[in-house]
Amino acid sequence: MSDSLKFELADELGVGEIARREGFGEVTSRNCGNLVRKAIERAEKTVSDETRQ
């Protein structure tokens, strides 16, 4: 996953500033799990959109 996508997802969850300022190691494990969930959802949507075309 690209850094830009990581920060985009972190911003969506409201933890982007923490990740930028202190690194992803300071983001709670719950929010890291939420980041992974969002990344999976985005990937699934991308694949779904590509198969429709």
N, CA, C and O atoms as CSV, one atom per row, in Angstrom:
chain,resi,resn,atom,element,x,y,z
A,1,MET,N,N,0.850,-1.162,0.000
A,1,MET,CA,C,0.000,0.000,0.000
A,1,MET,C,C,0.901,1.232,0.000
A,1,MET,O,O,1.882,1.300,0.740
A,2,SER,N,N,0.555,2.192,-0.833
A,2,SER,CA,C,1.369,3.399,-0.927
A,2,SER,C,C,1.199,4.264,0.330
A,2,SER,O,O,0.182,4.193,1.020
A,3,ASP,N,N,2.208,5.069,0.601
A,3,ASP,CA,C,2.129,5.977,1.743
A,3,ASP,C,C,0.983,6.963,1.575
A,3,ASP,O,O,0.297,7.294,2.542
A,4,SER,N,N,0.774,7.431,0.348
A,4,SER,CA,C,-0.309,8.402,0.139
A,4,SER,C,C,-1.662,7.782,0.472
A,4,SER,O,O,-2.518,8.452,1.049
A,5,LEU,N,N,-1.866,6.516,0.119
A,5,LEU,CA,C,-3.126,5.846,0.455
A,5,LEU,C,C,-3.245,5.658,1.959
A,5,LEU,O,O,-4.326,5.845,2.517
A,6,LYS,N,N,-2.162,5.292,2.623
A,6,LYS,CA,C,-2.201,5.136,4.084
A,6,LYS,C,C,-2.652,6.427,4.759
A,6,LYS,O,O,-3.508,6.413,5.644
A,7,PHE,N,N,-2.068,7.538,4.331
A,7,PHE,CA,C,-2.421,8.813,4.955
A,7,PHE,C,C,-3.824,9.260,4.569
A,7,PHE,O,O,-4.520,9.880,5.374
A,8,GLU,N,N,-4.247,8.951,3.345
A,8,GLU,CA,C,-5.613,9.282,2.939
A,8,GLU,C,C,-6.622,8.542,3.816
A,8,GLU,O,O,-7.593,9.134,4.288
A,9,LEU,N,N,-6.392,7.258,4.029
A,9,LEU,CA,C,-7.281,6.476,4.884
A,9,LEU,C,C,-7.210,6.952,6.333
A,9,LEU,O,O,-8.230,7.019,7.019
A,10,ALA,N,N,-6.007,7.283,6.794
A,10,ALA,CA,C,-5.857,7.796,8.158
A,10,ALA,C,C,-6.632,9.099,8.329
A,10,ALA,O,O,-7.251,9.325,9.369
A,11,ASP,N,N,-6.599,9.957,7.307
A,11,ASP,CA,C,-7.366,11.205,7.366
A,11,ASP,C,C,-8.855,10.911,7.460
A,11,ASP,O,O,-9.571,11.562,8.221
A,12,GLU,N,N,-9.329,9.922,6.682
A,12,GLU,CA,C,-10.746,9.561,6.730
A,12,GLU,C,C,-11.161,9.099,8.128
A,12,GLU,O,O,-12.301,9.306,8.543
A,13,LEU,N,N,-10.233,8.475,8.849
A,13,LEU,CA,C,-10.528,7.992,10.199
A,13,LEU,C,C,-10.240,9.033,11.284
A,13,LEU,O,O,-10.511,8.804,12.463
A,14,GLY,N,N,-9.692,10.170,10.876
A,14,GLY,CA,C,-9.405,11.228,11.834
A,14,GLY,C,C,-8.108,11.058,12.599
A,14,GLY,O,O,-7.912,11.694,13.635
A,15,VAL,N,N,-7.215,10.205,12.104
A,15,VAL,CA,C,-5.935,9.995,12.792
A,15,VAL,C,C,-4.748,10.374,11.910
A,15,VAL,O,O,-3.608,10.023,12.213
A,16,GLY,N,N,-5.016,11.084,10.831
A,16,GLY,CA,C,-3.955,11.470,9.898
A,16,GLY,C,C,-2.882,12.340,10.535
A,16,GLY,O,O,-1.692,12.154,10.282
A,17,GLU,N,N,-3.299,13.281,11.354
A,17,GLU,CA,C,-2.322,14.181,11.990
A,17,GLU,C,C,-1.408,13.420,12.942
A,17,GLU,O,O,-0.204,13.673,12.986
A,18,ILE,N,N,-1.972,12.499,13.698
A,18,ILE,CA,C,-1.146,11.684,14.610
A,18,ILE,C,C,-0.141,10.888,13.796
A,18,ILE,O,O,1.039,10.833,14.145
A,19,ALA,N,N,-0.600,10.269,12.709
A,19,ALA,CA,C,0.286,9.454,11.875
A,19,ALA,C,C,1.386,10.305,11.265
A,19,ALA,O,O,2.537,9.872,11.200
A,20,ARG,N,N,1.054,11.501,10.822
A,20,ARG,CA,C,2.073,12.382,10.226
A,20,ARG,C,C,3.063,12.882,11.277
A,20,ARG,O,O,4.271,12.917,11.038
A,21,ARG,N,N,2.547,13.261,12.421
A,21,ARG,CA,C,3.379,13.872,13.460
A,21,ARG,C,C,4.222,12.838,14.205
A,21,ARG,O,O,5.401,13.076,14.470
A,22,GLU,N,N,3.626,11.687,14.545
A,22,GLU,CA,C,4.303,10.729,15.416
A,22,GLU,C,C,4.556,9.376,14.766
A,22,GLU,O,O,5.264,8.541,15.327
A,23,GLY,N,N,3.985,9.155,13.589
A,23,GLY,CA,C,4.150,7.879,12.900
A,23,GLY,C,C,2.993,6.941,13.203
A,23,GLY,O,O,2.253,7.125,14.169
A,24,PHE,N,N,2.856,5.932,12.355
A,24,PHE,CA,C,1.750,4.995,12.523
A,24,PHE,C,C,1.898,4.138,13.782
A,24,PHE,O,O,0.926,3.526,14.225
A,25,GLY,N,N,3.080,4.087,14.353
A,25,GLY,CA,C,3.274,3.344,15.591
A,25,GLY,C,C,2.516,3.934,16.764
A,25,GLY,O,O,2.280,3.251,17.760
A,26,GLU,N,N,2.137,5.189,16.656
A,26,GLU,CA,C,1.396,5.854,17.725
A,26,GLU,C,C,-0.116,5.827,17.507
A,26,GLU,O,O,-0.873,6.300,18.355
A,27,VAL,N,N,-0.559,5.280,16.380
A,27,VAL,CA,C,-1.991,5.136,16.120
A,27,VAL,C,C,-2.463,3.900,16.884
A,27,VAL,O,O,-1.778,2.877,16.885
A,28,THR,N,N,-3.604,3.982,17.521
A,28,THR,CA,C,-4.084,2.855,18.324
A,28,THR,C,C,-4.276,1.610,17.454
A,28,THR,O,O,-4.511,1.702,16.249
A,29,SER,N,N,-4.170,0.464,18.088
A,29,SER,CA,C,-4.345,-0.787,17.350
A,29,SER,C,C,-5.749,-0.880,16.763
A,29,SER,O,O,-5.929,-1.431,15.677
A,30,ARG,N,N,-6.731,-0.356,17.457
A,30,ARG,CA,C,-8.104,-0.341,16.925
A,30,ARG,C,C,-8.159,0.453,15.631
A,30,ARG,O,O,-8.750,0.004,14.649
A,31,ASN,N,N,-7.544,1.633,15.624
A,31,ASN,CA,C,-7.553,2.450,14.421
A,31,ASN,C,C,-6.705,1.835,13.314
A,31,ASN,O,O,-7.033,1.982,12.137
A,32,CYS,N,N,-5.634,1.157,13.666
A,32,CYS,CA,C,-4.847,0.454,12.647
A,32,CYS,C,C,-5.696,-0.648,12.009
A,32,CYS,O,O,-5.651,-0.848,10.795
A,33,GLY,N,N,-6.456,-1.349,12.818
A,33,GLY,CA,C,-7.364,-2.359,12.285
A,33,GLY,C,C,-8.408,-1.738,11.374
A,33,GLY,O,O,-8.758,-2.305,10.340
A,34,ASN,N,N,-8.903,-0.568,11.763
A,34,ASN,CA,C,-9.867,0.139,10.925
A,34,ASN,C,C,-9.240,0.584,9.608
A,34,ASN,O,O,-9.900,0.582,8.569
A,35,LEU,N,N,-7.963,0.964,9.652
A,35,LEU,CA,C,-7.248,1.330,8.424
A,35,LEU,C,C,-7.170,0.136,7.477
A,35,LEU,O,O,-7.395,0.271,6.274
A,36,VAL,N,N,-6.852,-1.021,8.026
A,36,VAL,CA,C,-6.767,-2.238,7.209
A,36,VAL,C,C,-8.135,-2.558,6.622
A,36,VAL,O,O,-8.243,-2.899,5.444
A,37,ARG,N,N,-9.171,-2.452,7.432
A,37,ARG,CA,C,-10.534,-2.728,6.951
A,37,ARG,C,C,-10.897,-1.796,5.802
A,37,ARG,O,O,-11.434,-2.239,4.787
A,38,LYS,N,N,-10.604,-0.501,5.958
A,38,LYS,CA,C,-10.896,0.463,4.899
A,38,LYS,C,C,-10.097,0.166,3.640
A,38,LYS,O,O,-10.614,0.297,2.531
A,39,ALA,N,N,-8.838,-0.234,3.802
A,39,ALA,CA,C,-8.007,-0.560,2.640
A,39,ALA,C,C,-8.582,-1.759,1.895
A,39,ALA,O,O,-8.605,-1.770,0.664
A,40,ILE,N,N,-9.043,-2.759,2.623
A,40,ILE,CA,C,-9.645,-3.938,2.002
A,40,ILE,C,C,-10.934,-3.549,1.283
A,40,ILE,O,O,-11.167,-3.974,0.151
A,41,GLU,N,N,-11.763,-2.751,1.931
A,41,GLU,CA,C,-13.006,-2.302,1.300
A,41,GLU,C,C,-12.715,-1.547,0.006
A,41,GLU,O,O,-13.389,-1.747,-1.005
A,42,ARG,N,N,-11.715,-0.688,0.048
A,42,ARG,CA,C,-11.369,0.086,-1.146
A,42,ARG,C,C,-10.864,-0.829,-2.255
A,42,ARG,O,O,-11.220,-0.646,-3.419
A,43,ALA,N,N,-10.041,-1.809,-1.906
A,43,ALA,CA,C,-9.522,-2.745,-2.906
A,43,ALA,C,C,-10.653,-3.572,-3.508
A,43,ALA,O,O,-10.693,-3.782,-4.720
A,44,GLU,N,N,-11.566,-4.039,-2.667
A,44,GLU,CA,C,-12.703,-4.817,-3.168
A,44,GLU,C,C,-13.574,-3.982,-4.105
A,44,GLU,O,O,-14.054,-4.484,-5.122
A,45,LYS,N,N,-13.775,-2.721,-3.766
A,45,LYS,CA,C,-14.576,-1.842,-4.614
A,45,LYS,C,C,-13.875,-1.626,-5.954
A,45,LYS,O,O,-14.523,-1.636,-7.001
A,46,THR,N,N,-12.577,-1.433,-5.929
A,46,THR,CA,C,-11.816,-1.227,-7.156
A,46,THR,C,C,-11.924,-2.446,-8.064
A,46,THR,O,O,-12.149,-2.308,-9.266
A,47,VAL,N,N,-11.766,-3.635,-7.496
A,47,VAL,CA,C,-11.870,-4.864,-8.283
A,47,VAL,C,C,-13.277,-4.996,-8.842
A,47,VAL,O,O,-13.455,-5.339,-10.011
A,48,SER,N,N,-14.270,-4.728,-8.017
A,48,SER,CA,C,-15.671,-4.819,-8.452
A,48,SER,C,C,-15.938,-3.841,-9.601
A,48,SER,O,O,-16.582,-4.203,-10.585
A,49,ASP,N,N,-15.454,-2.625,-9.482
A,49,ASP,CA,C,-15.653,-1.619,-10.524
A,49,ASP,C,C,-14.962,-2.038,-11.821
A,49,ASP,O,O,-15.493,-1.816,-12.909
A,50,GLU,N,N,-13.783,-2.641,-11.707
A,50,GLU,CA,C,-13.040,-3.067,-12.896
A,50,GLU,C,C,-13.732,-4.223,-13.602
A,50,GLU,O,O,-13.696,-4.307,-14.830
A,51,THR,N,N,-14.361,-5.114,-12.846
A,51,THR,CA,C,-15.022,-6.245,-13.482
A,51,THR,C,C,-16.333,-5.845,-14.162
A,51,THR,O,O,-16.816,-6.558,-15.041
A,52,ARG,N,N,-16.903,-4.723,-13.765
A,52,ARG,CA,C,-18.131,-4.233,-14.384
A,52,ARG,C,C,-17.868,-3.593,-15.738
A,52,ARG,O,O,-18.769,-3.501,-16.572
A,53,GLN,N,N,-16.646,-3.155,-15.955
A,53,GLN,CA,C,-16.332,-2.431,-17.199
A,53,GLN,C,C,-16.102,-3.351,-18.341
A,53,GLN,O,O,-15.828,-2.899,-19.453
